[in-house]
Amino acid sequence: MYRYSSMTVKLNRICIYPKDVQRITGKSEKSGQRLLKKIREQLGKQNHQFITTEEFADYTGITPELINQYLTD
């Protein structure tokens, strides 16, 4: 969290990692890696590029709000 004057702003992580996919789906971390690879291929991204929560939400049909509940730093 960052504090600006009198307001507090909470920054949410925007990138999805295999461990996040494991937490969300209940599948193995390796399954999370495969799913992220499939999403990356469909979006035409290279291996070093990240998948965002919005892209993951679009692909899986899970709302971004629900995904954000499962993200931990």
Secondary structure by P-SEA (a helix, b strand, c coil): ccccccbbbbbbbccccaaaaaaaccccaaaaaaaaaaaaaaacccccccccaaaaaaaacccaaaaaaaccc
